[in-house]
């Protein structure tokens, strides 16, 4: 399993718009075989940082999702929504493999 961690720098004045965008992506990740662990929105501390976590069976499954998402009508609508809303200033992606304890092997 591989977990994608996305750290967003968002416009804090458009948090509600970013939340709409985030809600668009949760079912889309699931549509392509991923497990979404949610978006994490600012609460205390920095008001312009949001996170997303989702997992795929493997990095190749994630790559397949990314390729297919570029041609999927619902995904294209989500990309366009974010572009028009201009709520995301920047983002970075990192990938992790979970360590779930010795019993999980």
C-alpha positions as a printed Julia matrix, in Angstrom:
105×3 Matrix{Float64}:
   0.0    0.0     0.0
   1.1    3.56   -0.72
  -0.41   6.63    0.93
  -0.36   9.98   -0.81
  -0.02  13.02    1.45
  -0.95  16.31   -0.19
  -0.13  19.56    1.59
  -2.04  22.53    0.21
  -1.37  26.2     0.72
  -4.82  27.72    0.29
  -6.36  31.16    0.26
  -7.89  31.36    3.76
 -10.57  33.71    2.44
 -11.75  30.9     0.16
 -11.82  28.06    2.68
 -15.47  27.29    1.9
 -14.62  27.03   -1.81
 -11.68  24.73   -1.07
 -14.02  22.57    1.03
 -16.34  22.23   -1.98
 -13.34  21.19   -4.1
 -12.23  18.67   -1.48
 -15.69  17.11   -1.34
 -15.54  16.65   -5.11
 -12.35  14.57   -4.9
 -13.19  12.13   -2.12
 -15.58  10.02   -4.24
 -13.35  10.39   -7.31
 -10.37   8.8    -5.57
 -12.67   5.97   -4.48
 -14.05   5.67   -8.04
 -10.56   4.75   -9.23
  -9.87   2.19   -6.5
  -8.29   4.37   -3.84
  -9.23   4.76   -0.21
  -9.63   8.39    0.82
  -8.76   9.17    4.44
 -10.16  12.69    4.28
  -9.14  16.28    3.99
  -7.89  18.11    7.04
  -8.8   21.79    7.09
  -7.28  24.59    9.17
  -8.53  24.77   12.76
  -5.82  26.13   15.06
  -2.48  27.52   13.98
  -1.87  28.32   10.32
  -5.06  29.33    8.54
  -3.76  28.6     5.05
  -2.65  24.97    5.26
  -4.86  21.99    4.4
  -3.97  18.33    4.02
  -5.35  15.32    2.18
  -4.48  11.66    2.69
  -5.48   8.78    0.44
  -4.1    5.34   -0.31
  -3.79   3.03   -3.28
  -2.72  -0.6    -3.45
   0.59   0.4    -5.05
   2.4    3.3    -6.69
   1.47   1.85  -10.08
  -2.23   1.85   -9.06
  -1.83   5.51   -8.08
  -0.15   6.27  -11.41
  -3.04   4.56  -13.21
  -5.52   6.73  -11.26
  -3.59   9.87  -12.24
  -3.58   8.87  -15.92
  -7.28   7.99  -15.97
  -8.24  11.14  -14.05
  -6.9   13.29  -16.88
  -9.59  11.86  -19.17
 -12.49  11.46  -16.74
 -15.33  13.98  -17.09
 -15.94  14.33  -13.33
 -12.23  14.77  -12.6
 -11.89  17.36  -15.34
 -14.78  19.28  -13.78
 -12.99  19.21  -10.4
  -9.73  20.43  -11.97
 -11.63  23.23  -13.73
 -13.48  24.17  -10.54
 -10.19  24.63   -8.67
  -8.72  26.63  -11.53
 -11.69  28.99  -11.71
 -12.09  29.27   -7.92
  -8.38  30.06   -7.5
  -8.48  28.77   -3.91
  -5.23  26.74   -4.07
  -2.02  28.75   -4.01
   0.29  25.73   -4.19
   0.51  22.08   -3.2
   3.08  19.36   -2.75
   2.71  15.6    -2.87
   4.64  13.01   -0.89
   4.21   9.25   -0.71
   4.47   7.02    2.33
   4.2    3.34    3.08
   2.33   2.6     6.29
   3.9    0.66    9.13
   0.97  -0.99   10.87
   2.89  -3.07   13.39
   4.47  -6.53   13.27
   1.08  -8.3    13.2
   0.16  -6.65    9.91
   2.79  -8.45    7.81
